[in-house]
Every structure is written in C-alpha cells, then in structure tokens.
Amino acid sequence: RAVVNFQGPLVFLVVSRYHGGAYVVFSRSLNERVRALALGGSFASVIGGGAAAAAVFGREVGARAAADPRIRALRRALGPHPSAEARAAYERRLEEIRFEKQAEIAAEFDAIHTVERAHKVGSLERILPASAMRPTLIALLEGDAPE
C-alpha cells in the first residue's frame, strides 16, 4: 500500500542484489512514479544461487555428484562389501564433490538471474555504471531525468 499511495518520486536502486518481492513491490504497475534502476554488476533473483542450489536443486546436486567420474570410480572400487574405513572415505569424497556441484549450480543460477535479464523483461528501467549513480539519482528526485 505504501508504494501504491506514495505521492512523490520513488527511486529504487539495486546496488548489490534484489530478491523476490522487490520485483513486485517496486513495479510501475503499482505506481507510475516508481523508477527502478540497478548498478552494473548487481544481481536480480528470487533467491541467491547458493541458497537455490542447496534448497531448490538438491536433487540435481545429488545427481551430478553421483554421475561425476571420480565418484563412479570410487563406487566401483568399493566393491560389494567395503570396510567401514573405505565407506567413510567414500562418503567424505562424495560430500566434497556435492559441494563442488552445488557451487556449479549456484553459478549457473546466478548467471541467469542478472540485472541485464531484469532490464530486458522490463523489471528494471536502466542499468547504470557506478559513476552515474549520484547524478542520476539527483536528476530523478528533482524530476529532471528522462523517462
């Protein structure tokens, strides 16, 4: 309601990362005076890549780890009746590779959810270099910036 009823200029600038609800809250469809911008190099996502890989893509992380040639080789080497020590070593290595795969998926997720994509689909009006931040904000707040 605050965004809908706000009477003055409302400037939203992403300086690092913005998530989920910000897409909706800072939308010109709620208030035509909202101006949504981002600094180049910032991110736009529902959740961050690390959290997405851990919480949303857990099954994919597990599948990639299981398919990894290093894990497949270790699994074959274990044989049908591995010792407790061999099994523990396998589990430690599997966990290391799961973390690797989680990092890979996180990077893939973050590469897709960029401010460039948000700009392309209309969630952001402009992407600014850091050097343009101050003059752009001043112009927007004073009402001198072009639409």
C-alpha positions as CSV (number, residue, x, y, z in Angstrom):
1,R,0.0,0.0,0.0
2,A,2.9,2.4,0.8
3,V,4.1,2.1,-2.8
4,V,0.7,2.5,-4.4
5,N,-0.2,5.5,-2.3
6,F,3.1,7.3,-2.3
7,Q,2.8,10.8,-3.9
8,G,6.4,11.8,-4.7
9,P,9.1,10.3,-6.8
10,L,10.1,6.8,-5.7
11,V,13.5,5.7,-6.8
12,F,14.6,2.1,-6.3
13,L,18.3,1.4,-7.0
14,V,19.8,-2.1,-6.7
15,V,23.4,-1.7,-5.6
16,S,24.1,-5.4,-4.9
17,R,21.3,-7.9,-5.2
18,Y,17.5,-7.8,-5.0
19,H,15.2,-10.7,-4.4
20,G,11.7,-12.0,-4.9
21,G,9.1,-9.5,-3.6
22,A,11.1,-6.5,-4.8
23,Y,10.2,-7.4,-8.4
24,V,6.5,-6.8,-7.5
25,V,6.7,-4.1,-4.9
26,F,8.9,-1.7,-7.0
27,S,6.8,-2.0,-10.1
28,R,5.5,0.8,-12.2
29,S,2.2,-1.1,-12.4
30,L,1.7,-0.2,-8.8
31,N,2.8,3.4,-9.0
32,E,3.8,5.1,-12.3
33,R,6.3,7.3,-10.5
34,V,8.4,4.3,-9.4
35,R,11.8,4.3,-11.1
36,A,13.7,1.0,-10.8
37,L,17.4,1.0,-11.7
38,A,20.4,-1.1,-10.9
39,L,24.2,-0.7,-10.8
40,G,26.0,-2.8,-13.3
41,G,27.3,-6.0,-11.7
42,S,24.4,-6.3,-9.3
43,F,22.1,-9.3,-9.3
44,A,18.4,-9.9,-9.5
45,S,17.0,-13.2,-8.3
46,V,14.2,-14.8,-6.4
47,I,16.8,-16.3,-4.1
48,G,20.6,-16.3,-4.4
49,G,22.3,-19.1,-6.3
50,G,23.9,-20.7,-3.3
51,A,20.5,-20.9,-1.5
52,A,18.8,-22.1,-4.7
53,A,21.4,-24.9,-5.2
54,A,21.1,-26.0,-1.6
55,A,17.3,-25.7,-1.1
56,V,15.7,-26.0,-4.6
57,F,18.2,-28.0,-6.6
58,G,19.3,-30.6,-4.0
59,R,18.2,-33.5,-6.2
60,E,20.2,-32.1,-9.2
61,V,23.2,-31.6,-7.0
62,G,23.0,-35.2,-5.9
63,A,22.5,-36.5,-9.4
64,R,25.5,-34.5,-10.7
65,A,27.7,-35.7,-7.9
66,A,26.6,-39.4,-8.4
67,A,27.4,-39.0,-12.2
68,D,30.8,-37.5,-11.6
69,P,33.5,-39.8,-12.9
70,R,35.5,-39.6,-9.7
71,I,32.6,-40.8,-7.6
72,R,31.7,-43.5,-10.1
73,A,35.3,-44.8,-10.0
74,L,35.3,-44.7,-6.2
75,R,32.0,-46.6,-6.0
76,R,33.3,-49.3,-8.3
77,A,36.5,-49.6,-6.2
78,L,34.4,-50.0,-3.0
79,G,33.2,-53.4,-4.1
80,P,30.3,-55.3,-2.7
81,H,31.5,-55.4,1.0
82,P,33.5,-52.2,1.8
83,S,35.2,-51.7,5.1
84,A,33.9,-49.0,7.4
85,E,37.0,-47.0,6.7
86,A,36.6,-47.3,2.9
87,R,33.0,-46.4,3.2
88,A,33.8,-43.3,5.4
89,A,36.4,-42.2,2.9
90,Y,33.9,-42.6,0.0
91,E,31.3,-40.6,2.0
92,R,33.8,-37.8,2.7
93,R,34.8,-37.6,-1.0
94,L,31.1,-37.7,-2.1
95,E,30.4,-34.7,0.2
96,E,33.3,-32.8,-1.2
97,I,32.1,-33.3,-4.8
98,R,28.5,-32.5,-3.7
99,F,29.8,-29.1,-2.5
100,E,31.6,-28.7,-5.9
101,K,28.4,-29.4,-7.8
102,Q,26.4,-27.1,-5.5
103,A,28.8,-24.3,-6.4
104,E,28.5,-25.1,-10.1
105,I,24.7,-24.9,-9.9
106,A,24.8,-21.7,-7.9
107,A,27.0,-20.1,-10.5
108,E,24.7,-21.2,-13.3
109,F,21.7,-19.9,-11.4
110,D,23.3,-16.5,-10.7
111,A,24.4,-16.3,-14.4
112,I,20.8,-16.5,-15.5
113,H,19.3,-14.2,-12.9
114,T,21.1,-11.0,-13.8
115,V,20.0,-7.3,-13.8
116,E,20.5,-7.4,-17.6
117,R,17.8,-10.0,-17.8
118,A,15.6,-8.0,-15.4
119,H,16.1,-4.9,-17.6
120,K,15.3,-6.9,-20.8
121,V,12.0,-8.1,-19.3
122,G,11.1,-4.7,-18.0
123,S,11.6,-5.2,-14.3
124,L,14.3,-2.5,-14.3
125,E,14.3,0.7,-16.3
126,R,18.1,1.2,-16.6
127,I,21.4,-0.3,-15.6
128,L,23.9,2.4,-14.5
129,P,27.7,2.5,-14.2
130,A,28.6,3.4,-10.6
131,S,29.9,6.7,-11.8
132,A,26.4,7.7,-12.9
133,M,24.7,6.8,-9.7
134,R,24.8,10.1,-7.9
135,P,23.8,12.4,-10.9
136,T,21.1,10.0,-12.0
137,L,19.6,9.8,-8.5
138,I,19.6,13.6,-8.2
139,A,18.0,14.1,-11.6
140,L,15.3,11.5,-10.8
141,L,14.5,13.0,-7.5
142,E,14.4,16.5,-8.9
143,G,12.2,15.4,-11.8
144,D,14.8,16.3,-14.5
145,A,15.6,12.8,-15.7
146,P,14.1,11.5,-19.0
147,E,11.6,8.6,-18.8
